[in-house]
Amino acid sequence: MKNSIFILSYDRDSVSDMTKFHEGITTNPLVKNWSHYINSSYLLVANTQKASALAKSLKDALGDVPYFVMEVN
């Protein structure tokens, strides 16, 4: 499967445990690489071509935190 790049943007003020949140995102099986240079966003290289598949796989890590996932071209 081809990798794609996505941006995950979220409401940082809604995250109660940033360490657990970060670990949940960066250790996700679909996430092959990541960058977190902006406090409320991640760039994710993921082993999927669908933002909806990535968002679904990140559901446990994201919990009730407001977010969006969008492919970057």
Predicted model as a PDB file, atoms N, CA, C, CB and O in Angstrom, pLDDT in the B-factor column:
MODEL        1                                                                  
ATOM      1  N   MET A   1       0.843  -1.181   0.000  1.00 72.00           N  
ATOM      2  CA  MET A   1       0.000   0.000   0.000  1.00 72.00           C  
ATOM      3  C   MET A   1       0.885   1.240   0.000  1.00 72.00           C  
ATOM      4  CB  MET A   1      -0.957   0.000   1.218  1.00 72.00           C  
ATOM      5  O   MET A   1       1.926   1.272   0.655  1.00 72.00           O  
ATOM      6  N   LYS A   2       0.468   2.238  -0.726  1.00 87.00           N  
ATOM      7  CA  LYS A   2       1.209   3.485  -0.838  1.00 87.00           C  
ATOM      8  C   LYS A   2       1.020   4.349   0.411  1.00 87.00           C  
ATOM      9  CB  LYS A   2       0.767   4.254  -2.086  1.00 87.00           C  
ATOM     10  O   LYS A   2      -0.082   4.446   0.951  1.00 87.00           O  
ATOM     11  N   ASN A   3       2.107   4.971   0.859  1.00 93.00           N  
ATOM     12  CA  ASN A   3       2.038   5.911   1.975  1.00 93.00           C  
ATOM     13  C   ASN A   3       1.521   7.261   1.497  1.00 93.00           C  
ATOM     14  CB  ASN A   3       3.418   6.071   2.638  1.00 93.00           C  
ATOM     15  O   ASN A   3       1.750   7.650   0.352  1.00 93.00           O  
ATOM     16  N   SER A   4       0.837   7.957   2.359  1.00 96.00           N  
ATOM     17  CA  SER A   4       0.378   9.322   2.100  1.00 96.00           C  
ATOM     18  C   SER A   4       0.745  10.182   3.299  1.00 96.00           C  
ATOM     19  CB  SER A   4      -1.165   9.367   1.827  1.00 96.00           C  
ATOM     20  O   SER A   4       1.026   9.674   4.385  1.00 96.00           O  
ATOM     21  N   ILE A   5       0.737  11.493   3.084  1.00 97.00           N  
ATOM     22  CA  ILE A   5       1.045  12.440   4.158  1.00 97.00           C  
ATOM     23  C   ILE A   5      -0.248  13.148   4.551  1.00 97.00           C  
ATOM     24  CB  ILE A   5       2.145  13.475   3.714  1.00 97.00           C  
ATOM     25  O   ILE A   5      -1.021  13.590   3.701  1.00 97.00           O  
ATOM     26  N   PHE A   6      -0.459  13.241   5.853  1.00 97.00           N  
ATOM     27  CA  PHE A   6      -1.656  13.871   6.401  1.00 97.00           C  
ATOM     28  C   PHE A   6      -1.263  14.901   7.444  1.00 97.00           C  
ATOM     29  CB  PHE A   6      -2.602  12.821   7.011  1.00 97.00           C  
ATOM     30  O   PHE A   6      -0.210  14.797   8.072  1.00 97.00           O  
ATOM     31  N   ILE A   7      -2.119  15.891   7.619  1.00 97.00           N  
ATOM     32  CA  ILE A   7      -1.972  16.803   8.744  1.00 97.00           C  
ATOM     33  C   ILE A   7      -3.086  16.480   9.734  1.00 97.00           C  
ATOM     34  CB  ILE A   7      -2.024  18.311   8.283  1.00 97.00           C  
ATOM     35  O   ILE A   7      -4.257  16.368   9.371  1.00 97.00           O  
ATOM     36  N   LEU A   8      -2.695  16.338  10.964  1.00 97.00           N  
ATOM     37  CA  LEU A   8      -3.630  16.163  12.077  1.00 97.00           C  
ATOM     38  C   LEU A   8      -3.558  17.447  12.883  1.00 97.00           C  
ATOM     39  CB  LEU A   8      -3.284  14.883  12.965  1.00 97.00           C  
ATOM     40  O   LEU A   8      -2.516  17.773  13.452  1.00 97.00           O  
ATOM     41  N   SER A   9      -4.645  18.163  12.933  1.00 97.00           N  
ATOM     42  CA  SER A   9      -4.723  19.396  13.711  1.00 97.00           C  
ATOM     43  C   SER A   9      -5.755  19.184  14.808  1.00 97.00           C  
ATOM     44  CB  SER A   9      -5.092  20.629  12.809  1.00 97.00           C  
ATOM     45  O   SER A   9      -6.824  18.628  14.556  1.00 97.00           O  
ATOM     46  N   TYR A  10      -5.445  19.622  16.015  1.00 97.00           N  
ATOM     47  CA  TYR A  10      -6.313  19.335  17.162  1.00 97.00           C  
ATOM     48  C   TYR A  10      -6.310  20.505  18.141  1.00 97.00           C  
ATOM     49  CB  TYR A  10      -5.862  18.042  17.876  1.00 97.00           C  
ATOM     50  O   TYR A  10      -5.449  21.383  18.080  1.00 97.00           O  
ATOM     51  N   ASP A  11      -7.285  20.500  19.039  1.00 96.00           N  
ATOM     52  CA  ASP A  11      -7.403  21.510  20.084  1.00 96.00           C  
ATOM     53  C   ASP A  11      -6.524  21.104  21.260  1.00 96.00           C  
ATOM     54  CB  ASP A  11      -8.884  21.687  20.531  1.00 96.00           C  
ATOM     55  O   ASP A  11      -6.912  20.271  22.079  1.00 96.00           O  
ATOM     56  N   ARG A  12      -5.355  21.691  21.336  1.00 95.00           N  
ATOM     57  CA  ARG A  12      -4.371  21.335  22.364  1.00 95.00           C  
ATOM     58  C   ARG A  12      -4.911  21.548  23.779  1.00 95.00           C  
ATOM     59  CB  ARG A  12      -3.099  22.152  22.173  1.00 95.00           C  
ATOM     60  O   ARG A  12      -4.545  20.812  24.695  1.00 95.00           O  
ATOM     61  N   ASP A  13      -5.764  22.532  23.965  1.00 95.00           N  
ATOM     62  CA  ASP A  13      -6.318  22.800  25.294  1.00 95.00           C  
ATOM     63  C   ASP A  13      -7.238  21.678  25.778  1.00 95.00           C  
ATOM     64  CB  ASP A  13      -7.080  24.115  25.283  1.00 95.00           C  
ATOM     65  O   ASP A  13      -7.524  21.588  26.972  1.00 95.00           O  
ATOM     66  N   SER A  14      -7.700  20.828  24.870  1.00 95.00           N  
ATOM     67  CA  SER A  14      -8.582  19.715  25.229  1.00 95.00           C  
ATOM     68  C   SER A  14      -7.827  18.445  25.610  1.00 95.00           C  
ATOM     69  CB  SER A  14      -9.510  19.416  24.084  1.00 95.00           C  
ATOM     70  O   SER A  14      -8.439  17.463  26.031  1.00 95.00           O  
ATOM     71  N   VAL A  15      -6.506  18.457  25.467  1.00 95.00           N  
ATOM     72  CA  VAL A  15      -5.701  17.270  25.770  1.00 95.00           C  
ATOM     73  C   VAL A  15      -5.313  17.299  27.243  1.00 95.00           C  
ATOM     74  CB  VAL A  15      -4.429  17.202  24.864  1.00 95.00           C  
ATOM     75  O   VAL A  15      -4.641  18.224  27.700  1.00 95.00           O  
ATOM     76  N   SER A  16      -5.744  16.272  27.985  1.00 94.00           N  
ATOM     77  CA  SER A  16      -5.452  16.239  29.420  1.00 94.00           C  
ATOM     78  C   SER A  16      -4.090  15.629  29.732  1.00 94.00           C  
ATOM     79  CB  SER A  16      -6.527  15.464  30.142  1.00 94.00           C  
ATOM     80  O   SER A  16      -3.450  16.025  30.707  1.00 94.00           O  
ATOM     81  N   ASP A  17      -3.635  14.674  28.926  1.00 94.00           N  
ATOM     82  CA  ASP A  17      -2.346  14.015  29.140  1.00 94.00           C  
ATOM     83  C   ASP A  17      -1.582  14.010  27.820  1.00 94.00           C  
ATOM     84  CB  ASP A  17      -2.533  12.558  29.687  1.00 94.00           C  
ATOM     85  O   ASP A  17      -1.748  13.105  27.001  1.00 94.00           O  
ATOM     86  N   MET A  18      -0.742  15.029  27.620  1.00 94.00           N  
ATOM     87  CA  MET A  18      -0.041  15.187  26.343  1.00 94.00           C  
ATOM     88  C   MET A  18       0.899  14.024  26.050  1.00 94.00           C  
ATOM     89  CB  MET A  18       0.742  16.485  26.338  1.00 94.00           C  
ATOM     90  O   MET A  18       1.046  13.636  24.891  1.00 94.00           O  
ATOM     91  N   THR A  19       1.528  13.468  27.056  1.00 95.00           N  
ATOM     92  CA  THR A  19       2.441  12.343  26.836  1.00 95.00           C  
ATOM     93  C   THR A  19       1.689  11.139  26.284  1.00 95.00           C  
ATOM     94  CB  THR A  19       3.158  11.965  28.142  1.00 95.00           C  
ATOM     95  O   THR A  19       2.131  10.526  25.312  1.00 95.00           O  
ATOM     96  N   LYS A  20       0.572  10.799  26.885  1.00 95.00           N  
ATOM     97  CA  LYS A  20      -0.244   9.672  26.422  1.00 95.00           C  
ATOM     98  C   LYS A  20      -0.804   9.956  25.031  1.00 95.00           C  
ATOM     99  CB  LYS A  20      -1.395   9.389  27.414  1.00 95.00           C  
ATOM    100  O   LYS A  20      -0.820   9.069  24.178  1.00 95.00           O  
ATOM    101  N   PHE A  21      -1.259  11.175  24.798  1.00 96.00           N  
ATOM    102  CA  PHE A  21      -1.791  11.583  23.503  1.00 96.00           C  
ATOM    103  C   PHE A  21      -0.723  11.417  22.424  1.00 96.00           C  
ATOM    104  CB  PHE A  21      -2.289  13.046  23.555  1.00 96.00           C  
ATOM    105  O   PHE A  21      -0.981  10.813  21.383  1.00 96.00           O  
ATOM    106  N   HIS A  22       0.471  11.949  22.666  1.00 96.00           N  
ATOM    107  CA  HIS A  22       1.592  11.871  21.718  1.00 96.00           C  
ATOM    108  C   HIS A  22       1.958  10.413  21.428  1.00 96.00           C  
ATOM    109  CB  HIS A  22       2.825  12.628  22.273  1.00 96.00           C  
ATOM    110  O   HIS A  22       2.140  10.032  20.271  1.00 96.00           O  
ATOM    111  N   GLU A  23       2.062   9.619  22.460  1.00 96.00           N  
ATOM    112  CA  GLU A  23       2.408   8.213  22.291  1.00 96.00           C  
ATOM    113  C   GLU A  23       1.350   7.471  21.479  1.00 96.00           C  
ATOM    114  CB  GLU A  23       2.584   7.549  23.650  1.00 96.00           C  
ATOM    115  O   GLU A  23       1.685   6.640  20.634  1.00 96.00           O  
ATOM    116  N   GLY A  24       0.084   7.764  21.730  1.00 96.00           N  
ATOM    117  CA  GLY A  24      -0.995   7.120  20.993  1.00 96.00           C  
ATOM    118  C   GLY A  24      -0.949   7.420  19.505  1.00 96.00           C  
ATOM    119  O   GLY A  24      -1.301   6.570  18.687  1.00 96.00           O  
ATOM    120  N   ILE A  25      -0.523   8.612  19.153  1.00 97.00           N  
ATOM    121  CA  ILE A  25      -0.414   9.002  17.744  1.00 97.00           C  
ATOM    122  C   ILE A  25       0.835   8.407  17.109  1.00 97.00           C  
ATOM    123  CB  ILE A  25      -0.396  10.532  17.610  1.00 97.00           C  
ATOM    124  O   ILE A  25       0.758   7.787  16.048  1.00 97.00           O  
ATOM    125  N   THR A  26       1.978   8.591  17.747  1.00 97.00           N  
ATOM    126  CA  THR A  26       3.251   8.207  17.134  1.00 97.00           C  
ATOM    127  C   THR A  26       3.497   6.700  17.110  1.00 97.00           C  
ATOM    128  CB  THR A  26       4.374   8.873  17.862  1.00 97.00           C  
ATOM    129  O   THR A  26       4.338   6.237  16.340  1.00 97.00           O  
ATOM    130  N   THR A  27       2.790   5.924  17.928  1.00 97.00           N  
ATOM    131  CA  THR A  27       2.966   4.471  17.913  1.00 97.00           C  
ATOM    132  C   THR A  27       1.848   3.756  17.157  1.00 97.00           C  
ATOM    133  CB  THR A  27       3.036   3.945  19.333  1.00 97.00           C  
ATOM    134  O   THR A  27       1.802   2.526  17.141  1.00 97.00           O  
ATOM    135  N   ASN A  28       0.955   4.509  16.536  1.00 97.00           N  
ATOM    136  CA  ASN A  28      -0.138   3.922  15.768  1.00 97.00           C  
ATOM    137  C   ASN A  28       0.430   3.069  14.629  1.00 97.00           C  
ATOM    138  CB  ASN A  28      -1.074   5.029  15.210  1.00 97.00           C  
ATOM    139  O   ASN A  28       1.361   3.505  13.952  1.00 97.00           O  
ATOM    140  N   PRO A  29      -0.105   1.871  14.403  1.00 96.00           N  
ATOM    141  CA  PRO A  29       0.437   0.979  13.369  1.00 96.00           C  
ATOM    142  C   PRO A  29       0.415   1.551  11.946  1.00 96.00           C  
ATOM    143  CB  PRO A  29      -0.328  -0.298  13.382  1.00 96.00           C  
ATOM    144  O   PRO A  29       1.239   1.156  11.121  1.00 96.00           O  
ATOM    145  N   LEU A  30      -0.498   2.462  11.645  1.00 96.00           N  
ATOM    146  CA  LEU A  30      -0.536   3.060  10.310  1.00 96.00           C  
ATOM    147  C   LEU A  30       0.500   4.169  10.134  1.00 96.00           C  
ATOM    148  CB  LEU A  30      -1.919   3.609  10.032  1.00 96.00           C  
ATOM    149  O   LEU A  30       0.888   4.480   9.008  1.00 96.00           O  
ATOM    150  N   VAL A  31       0.947   4.764  11.235  1.00 97.00           N  
ATOM    151  CA  VAL A  31       1.876   5.899  11.177  1.00 97.00           C  
ATOM    152  C   VAL A  31       3.304   5.377  11.009  1.00 97.00           C  
ATOM    153  CB  VAL A  31       1.759   6.783  12.461  1.00 97.00           C  
ATOM    154  O   VAL A  31       3.841   4.682  11.872  1.00 97.00           O  
ATOM    155  N   LYS A  32       3.896   5.736   9.875  1.00 97.00           N  
ATOM    156  CA  LYS A  32       5.260   5.287   9.566  1.00 97.00           C  
ATOM    157  C   LYS A  32       6.316   6.324   9.949  1.00 97.00           C  
ATOM    158  CB  LYS A  32       5.377   4.965   8.083  1.00 97.00           C  
ATOM    159  O   LYS A  32       7.461   5.977  10.240  1.00 97.00           O  
ATOM    160  N   ASN A  33       5.923   7.591   9.945  1.00 97.00           N  
ATOM    161  CA  ASN A  33       6.831   8.673  10.326  1.00 97.00           C  
ATOM    162  C   ASN A  33       5.973   9.867  10.712  1.00 97.00           C  
ATOM    163  CB  ASN A  33       7.833   9.036   9.161  1.00 97.00           C  
ATOM    164  O   ASN A  33       4.799   9.931  10.347  1.00 97.00           O  
ATOM    165  N   TRP A  34       6.540  10.802  11.438  1.00 97.00           N  
ATOM    166  CA  TRP A  34       5.764  11.944  11.903  1.00 97.00           C  
ATOM    167  C   TRP A  34       6.667  13.133  12.178  1.00 97.00           C  
ATOM    168  CB  TRP A  34       4.972  11.581  13.157  1.00 97.00           C  
ATOM    169  O   TRP A  34       7.876  12.985  12.359  1.00 97.00           O  
ATOM    170  N   SER A  35       6.066  14.305  12.207  1.00 97.00           N  
ATOM    171  CA  SER A  35       6.734  15.534  12.603  1.00 97.00           C  
ATOM    172  C   SER A  35       5.729  16.333  13.429  1.00 97.00           C  
ATOM    173  CB  SER A  35       7.250  16.353  11.352  1.00 97.00           C  
ATOM    174  O   SER A  35       4.542  16.383  13.105  1.00 97.00           O  
ATOM    175  N   HIS A  36       6.215  16.948  14.484  1.00 95.00           N  
ATOM    176  CA  HIS A  36       5.343  17.700  15.399  1.00 95.00           C  
ATOM    177  C   HIS A  36       6.022  19.026  15.716  1.00 95.00           C  
ATOM    178  CB  HIS A  36       5.049  16.888  16.719  1.00 95.00           C  
ATOM    179  O   HIS A  36       6.435  19.264  16.851  1.00 95.00           O  
ATOM    180  N   TYR A  37       6.133  19.882  14.712  1.00 91.00           N  
ATOM    181  CA  TYR A  37       6.842  21.141  14.905  1.00 91.00           C  
ATOM    182  C   TYR A  37       5.916  22.314  15.240  1.00 91.00           C  
ATOM    183  CB  TYR A  37       7.632  21.465  13.670  1.00 91.00           C  
ATOM    184  O   TYR A  37       6.390  23.391  15.601  1.00 91.00           O  
ATOM    185  N   ILE A  38       4.611  22.114  15.124  1.00 92.00           N  
ATOM    186  CA  ILE A  38       3.631  23.112  15.536  1.00 92.00           C  
ATOM    187  C   ILE A  38       2.851  22.512  16.701  1.00 92.00           C  
ATOM    188  CB  ILE A  38       2.674  23.526  14.343  1.00 92.00           C  
ATOM    189  O   ILE A  38       2.412  21.365  16.612  1.00 92.00           O  
ATOM    190  N   ASN A  39       2.669  23.247  17.778  1.00 90.00           N  
ATOM    191  CA  ASN A  39       2.092  22.708  19.005  1.00 90.00           C  
ATOM    192  C   ASN A  39       0.775  21.974  18.834  1.00 90.00           C  
ATOM    193  CB  ASN A  39       1.898  23.797  19.962  1.00 90.00           C  
ATOM    194  O   ASN A  39       0.522  21.015  19.563  1.00 90.00           O  
ATOM    195  N   SER A  40      -0.061  22.378  17.917  1.00 96.00           N  
ATOM    196  CA  SER A  40      -1.380  21.764  17.803  1.00 96.00           C  
ATOM    197  C   SER A  40      -1.564  20.962  16.518  1.00 96.00           C  
ATOM    198  CB  SER A  40      -2.436  22.823  17.883  1.00 96.00           C  
ATOM    199  O   SER A  40      -2.693  20.744  16.078  1.00 96.00           O  
ATOM    200  N   SER A  41      -0.463  20.526  15.917  1.00 97.00           N  
ATOM    201  CA  SER A  41      -0.546  19.768  14.663  1.00 97.00           C  
ATOM    202  C   SER A  41       0.571  18.743  14.554  1.00 97.00           C  
ATOM    203  CB  SER A  41      -0.497  20.712  13.465  1.00 97.00           C  
ATOM    204  O   SER A  41       1.659  18.908  15.105  1.00 97.00           O  
ATOM    205  N   TYR A  42       0.264  17.685  13.830  1.00 98.00           N  
ATOM    206  CA  TYR A  42       1.258  16.682  13.453  1.00 98.00           C  
ATOM    207  C   TYR A  42       1.199  16.518  11.940  1.00 98.00           C  
ATOM    208  CB  TYR A  42       1.006  15.313  14.185  1.00 98.00           C  
ATOM    209  O   TYR A  42       0.119  16.576  11.353  1.00 98.00           O  
ATOM    210  N   LEU A  43       2.333  16.318  11.314  1.00 97.00           N  
ATOM    211  CA  LEU A  43       2.388  15.796   9.961  1.00 97.00           C  
ATOM    212  C   LEU A  43       2.654  14.311  10.109  1.00 97.00           C  
ATOM    213  CB  LEU A  43       3.492  16.517   9.080  1.00 97.00           C  
ATOM    214  O   LEU A  43       3.610  13.911  10.773  1.00 97.00           O  
ATOM    215  N   LEU A  44       1.813  13.491   9.492  1.00 98.00           N  
ATOM    216  CA  LEU A  44       1.909  12.046   9.634  1.00 98.00           C  
ATOM    217  C   LEU A  44       2.086  11.385   8.282  1.00 98.00           C  
ATOM    218  CB  LEU A  44       0.674  11.493  10.332  1.00 98.00           C  
ATOM    219  O   LEU A  44       1.296  11.621   7.368  1.00 98.00           O  
ATOM    220  N   VAL A  45       3.112  10.562   8.143  1.00 97.00           N  
ATOM    221  CA  VAL A  45       3.251   9.693   6.979  1.00 97.00           C  
ATOM    222  C   VAL A  45       2.591   8.390   7.384  1.00 97.00           C  
ATOM    223  CB  VAL A  45       4.776   9.489   6.540  1.00 97.00           C  
ATOM    224  O   VAL A  45       3.021   7.729   8.330  1.00 97.00           O  
ATOM    225  N   ALA A  46       1.545   8.029   6.662  1.00 97.00           N  
ATOM    226  CA  ALA A  46       0.748   6.871   7.064  1.00 97.00           C  
ATOM    227  C   ALA A  46       0.600   5.877   5.918  1.00 97.00           C  
ATOM    228  CB  ALA A  46      -0.631   7.317   7.551  1.00 97.00           C  
ATOM    229  O   ALA A  46       0.601   6.242   4.743  1.00 97.00           O  
ATOM    230  N   ASN A  47       0.473   4.630   6.295  1.00 95.00           N  
ATOM    231  CA  ASN A  47       0.331   3.543   5.341  1.00 95.00           C  
ATOM    232  C   ASN A  47      -1.137   3.379   4.942  1.00 95.00           C  
ATOM    233  CB  ASN A  47       0.883   2.232   5.932  1.00 95.00           C  
ATOM    234  O   ASN A  47      -1.726   2.310   5.102  1.00 95.00           O  
ATOM    235  N   THR A  48      -1.706   4.463   4.422  1.00 94.00           N  
ATOM    236  CA  THR A  48      -3.076   4.479   3.906  1.00 94.00           C  
ATOM    237  C   THR A  48      -3.203   5.670   2.976  1.00 94.00           C  
ATOM    238  CB  THR A  48      -4.135   4.550   5.065  1.00 94.00           C  
ATOM    239  O   THR A  48      -2.411   6.609   3.050  1.00 94.00           O  
ATOM    240  N   GLN A  49      -4.183   5.633   2.112  1.00 93.00           N  
ATOM    241  CA  GLN A  49      -4.442   6.769   1.231  1.00 93.00           C  
ATOM    242  C   GLN A  49      -5.714   7.498   1.628  1.00 93.00           C  
ATOM    243  CB  GLN A  49      -4.538   6.308  -0.216  1.00 93.00           C  
ATOM    244  O   GLN A  49      -6.114   8.447   0.954  1.00 93.00           O  
ATOM    245  N   LYS A  50      -6.356   7.074   2.707  1.00 94.00           N  
ATOM    246  CA  LYS A  50      -7.618   7.663   3.121  1.00 94.00           C  
ATOM    247  C   LYS A  50      -7.497   8.311   4.497  1.00 94.00           C  
ATOM    248  CB  LYS A  50      -8.718   6.605   3.130  1.00 94.00           C  
ATOM    249  O   LYS A  50      -7.102   7.667   5.469  1.00 94.00           O  
ATOM    250  N   ALA A  51      -7.842   9.587   4.561  1.00 95.00           N  
ATOM    251  CA  ALA A  51      -7.831  10.297   5.846  1.00 95.00           C  
ATOM    252  C   ALA A  51      -8.803   9.652   6.820  1.00 95.00           C  
ATOM    253  CB  ALA A  51      -8.185  11.783   5.651  1.00 95.00           C  
ATOM    254  O   ALA A  51      -8.541   9.608   8.022  1.00 95.00           O  
ATOM    255  N   SER A  52      -9.916   9.155   6.313  1.00 95.00           N  
ATOM    256  CA  SER A  52     -10.916   8.539   7.197  1.00 95.00           C  
ATOM    257  C   SER A  52     -10.376   7.270   7.857  1.00 95.00           C  
ATOM    258  CB  SER A  52     -12.193   8.212   6.410  1.00 95.00           C  
ATOM    259  O   SER A  52     -10.699   6.988   9.011  1.00 95.00           O  
ATOM    260  N   ALA A  53      -9.564   6.511   7.141  1.00 95.00           N  
ATOM    261  CA  ALA A  53      -8.964   5.295   7.714  1.00 95.00           C  
ATOM    262  C   ALA A  53      -7.968   5.662   8.814  1.00 95.00           C  
ATOM    263  CB  ALA A  53      -8.261   4.458   6.611  1.00 95.00           C  
ATOM    264  O   ALA A  53      -7.919   5.015   9.860  1.00 95.00           O  
ATOM    265  N   LEU A  54      -7.181   6.696   8.568  1.00 96.00           N  
ATOM    266  CA  LEU A  54      -6.224   7.140   9.588  1.00 96.00           C  
ATOM    267  C   LEU A  54      -6.964   7.677  10.811  1.00 96.00           C  
ATOM    268  CB  LEU A  54      -5.277   8.225   9.014  1.00 96.00           C  
ATOM    269  O   LEU A  54      -6.612   7.338  11.941  1.00 96.00           O  
ATOM    270  N   ALA A  55      -7.978   8.504  10.603  1.00 95.00           N  
ATOM    271  CA  ALA A  55      -8.746   9.056  11.724  1.00 95.00           C  
ATOM    272  C   ALA A  55      -9.378   7.939  12.545  1.00 95.00           C  
ATOM    273  CB  ALA A  55      -9.836  10.020  11.214  1.00 95.00           C  
ATOM    274  O   ALA A  55      -9.378   7.995  13.774  1.00 95.00           O  
ATOM    275  N   LYS A  56      -9.913   6.930  11.875  1.00 95.00           N  
ATOM    276  CA  LYS A  56     -10.519   5.795  12.585  1.00 95.00           C  
ATOM    277  C   LYS A  56      -9.489   5.059  13.425  1.00 95.00           C  
ATOM    278  CB  LYS A  56     -11.169   4.827  11.593  1.00 95.00           C  
ATOM    279  O   LYS A  56      -9.778   4.656  14.552  1.00 95.00           O  
ATOM    280  N   SER A  57      -8.284   4.881  12.883  1.00 96.00           N  
ATOM    281  CA  SER A  57      -7.250   4.157  13.630  1.00 96.00           C  
ATOM    282  C   SER A  57      -6.701   4.972  14.798  1.00 96.00           C  
ATOM    283  CB  SER A  57      -6.112   3.771  12.700  1.00 96.00           C  
ATOM    284  O   SER A  57      -6.137   4.407  15.735  1.00 96.00           O  
ATOM    285  N   LEU A  58      -6.861   6.290  14.750  1.00 96.00           N  
ATOM    286  CA  LEU A  58      -6.379   7.170  15.819  1.00 96.00           C  
ATOM    287  C   LEU A  58      -7.452   7.470  16.866  1.00 96.00           C  
ATOM    288  CB  LEU A  58      -5.875   8.470  15.227  1.00 96.00           C  
ATOM    289  O   LEU A  58      -7.199   8.203  17.822  1.00 96.00           O  
ATOM    290  N   LYS A  59      -8.640   6.910  16.689  1.00 94.00           N  
ATOM    291  CA  LYS A  59      -9.787   7.233  17.542  1.00 94.00           C  
ATOM    292  C   LYS A  59      -9.488   7.079  19.038  1.00 94.00           C  
ATOM    293  CB  LYS A  59     -10.959   6.351  17.171  1.00 94.00           C  
ATOM    294  O   LYS A  59      -9.859   7.950  19.825  1.00 94.00           O  
ATOM    295  N   ASP A  60      -8.831   5.995  19.444  1.00 91.00           N  
ATOM    296  CA  ASP A  60      -8.531   5.795  20.868  1.00 91.00           C  
ATOM    297  C   ASP A  60      -7.572   6.865  21.398  1.00 91.00           C  
ATOM    298  CB  ASP A  60      -7.930   4.400  21.092  1.00 91.00           C  
ATOM    299  O   ASP A  60      -7.757   7.370  22.505  1.00 91.00           O  
ATOM    300  N   ALA A  61      -6.560   7.206  20.618  1.00 93.00           N  
ATOM    301  CA  ALA A  61      -5.583   8.209  21.052  1.00 93.00           C  
ATOM    302  C   ALA A  61      -6.215   9.594  21.136  1.00 93.00           C  
ATOM    303  CB  ALA A  61      -4.385   8.237  20.096  1.00 93.00           C  
ATOM    304  O   ALA A  61      -5.884  10.376  22.027  1.00 93.00           O  
ATOM    305  N   LEU A  62      -7.132   9.903  20.202  1.00 94.00           N  
ATOM    306  CA  LEU A  62      -7.731  11.232  20.140  1.00 94.00           C  
ATOM    307  C   LEU A  62      -8.850  11.423  21.151  1.00 94.00           C  
ATOM    308  CB  LEU A  62      -8.255  11.489  18.758  1.00 94.00           C  
ATOM    309  O   LEU A  62      -9.074  12.535  21.629  1.00 94.00           O  
ATOM    310  N   GLY A  63      -9.550  10.351  21.476  1.00 93.00           N  
ATOM    311  CA  GLY A  63     -10.620  10.435  22.463  1.00 93.00           C  
ATOM    312  C   GLY A  63     -11.640  11.507  22.110  1.00 93.00           C  
ATOM    313  O   GLY A  63     -12.176  11.516  21.002  1.00 93.00           O  
ATOM    314  N   ASP A  64     -11.910  12.409  23.045  1.00 94.00           N  
ATOM    315  CA  ASP A  64     -12.891  13.476  22.852  1.00 94.00           C  
ATOM    316  C   ASP A  64     -12.268  14.791  22.382  1.00 94.00           C  
ATOM    317  CB  ASP A  64     -13.640  13.710  24.136  1.00 94.00           C  
ATOM    318  O   ASP A  64     -12.940  15.822  22.365  1.00 94.00           O  
ATOM    319  N   VAL A  65     -11.004  14.763  22.004  1.00 96.00           N  
ATOM    320  CA  VAL A  65     -10.309  15.968  21.570  1.00 96.00           C  
ATOM    321  C   VAL A  65     -10.810  16.371  20.174  1.00 96.00           C  
ATOM    322  CB  VAL A  65      -8.766  15.743  21.564  1.00 96.00           C  
ATOM    323  O   VAL A  65     -10.785  15.549  19.257  1.00 96.00           O  
ATOM    324  N   PRO A  66     -11.261  17.618  19.998  1.00 96.00           N  
ATOM    325  CA  PRO A  66     -11.664  18.067  18.663  1.00 96.00           C  
ATOM    326  C   PRO A  66     -10.452  18.066  17.722  1.00 96.00           C  
ATOM    327  CB  PRO A  66     -12.302  19.488  18.731  1.00 96.00           C  
ATOM    328  O   PRO A  66      -9.372  18.518  18.103  1.00 96.00           O  
ATOM    329  N   TYR A  67     -10.627  17.562  16.499  1.00 96.00           N  
ATOM    330  CA  TYR A  67      -9.522  17.426  15.559  1.00 96.00           C  
ATOM    331  C   TYR A  67     -10.035  17.367  14.127  1.00 96.00           C  
ATOM    332  CB  TYR A  67      -8.698  16.177  15.879  1.00 96.00           C  
ATOM    333  O   TYR A  67     -11.233  17.221  13.887  1.00 96.00           O  
ATOM    334  N   PHE A  68      -9.103  17.484  13.174  1.00 95.00           N  
ATOM    335  CA  PHE A  68      -9.385  17.107  11.804  1.00 95.00           C  
ATOM    336  C   PHE A  68      -8.126  16.481  11.218  1.00 95.00           C  
ATOM    337  CB  PHE A  68      -9.855  18.333  10.963  1.00 95.00           C  
ATOM    338  O   PHE A  68      -7.008  16.789  11.631  1.00 95.00           O  
ATOM    339  N   VAL A  69      -8.332  15.599  10.253  1.00 97.00           N  
ATOM    340  CA  VAL A  69      -7.247  14.940   9.521  1.00 97.00           C  
ATOM    341  C   VAL A  69      -7.473  15.232   8.049  1.00 97.00           C  
ATOM    342  CB  VAL A  69      -7.198  13.380   9.804  1.00 97.00           C  
ATOM    343  O   VAL A  69      -8.578  15.060   7.535  1.00 97.00           O  
ATOM    344  N   MET A  70      -6.418  15.676   7.371  1.00 96.00           N  
ATOM    345  CA  MET A  70      -6.536  16.024   5.962  1.00 96.00           C  
ATOM    346  C   MET A  70      -5.270  15.596   5.226  1.00 96.00           C  
ATOM    347  CB  MET A  70      -6.786  17.544   5.787  1.00 96.00           C  
ATOM    348  O   MET A  70      -4.165  15.755   5.745  1.00 96.00           O  
ATOM    349  N   GLU A  71      -5.428  15.052   4.016  1.00 95.00           N  
ATOM    350  CA  GLU A  71      -4.270  14.664   3.217  1.00 95.00           C  
ATOM    351  C   GLU A  71      -3.553  15.911   2.716  1.00 95.00           C  
ATOM    352  CB  GLU A  71      -4.693  13.766   2.030  1.00 95.00           C  
ATOM    353  O   GLU A  71      -4.185  16.902   2.350  1.00 95.00           O  
ATOM    354  N   VAL A  72      -2.231  15.845   2.706  1.00 94.00           N  
ATOM    355  CA  VAL A  72      -1.397  16.923   2.204  1.00 94.00           C  
ATOM    356  C   VAL A  72      -0.823  16.485   0.863  1.00 94.00           C  
ATOM    357  CB  VAL A  72      -0.262  17.288   3.217  1.00 94.00           C  
ATOM    358  O   VAL A  72      -0.179  15.441   0.769  1.00 94.00           O  
ATOM    359  N   ASN A  73      -1.057  17.280  -0.168  1.00 87.00           N  
ATOM    360  CA  ASN A  73      -0.500  16.973  -1.500  1.00 87.00           C  
ATOM    361  C   ASN A  73       0.651  17.890  -1.806  1.00 87.00           C  
ATOM    362  CB  ASN A  73      -1.573  17.098  -2.594  1.00 87.00           C  
ATOM    363  O   ASN A  73       1.251  17.791  -2.876  1.00 87.00           O  
TER     364      ASN A  73                                                      
ENDMDL                                                                          
END                                                                             
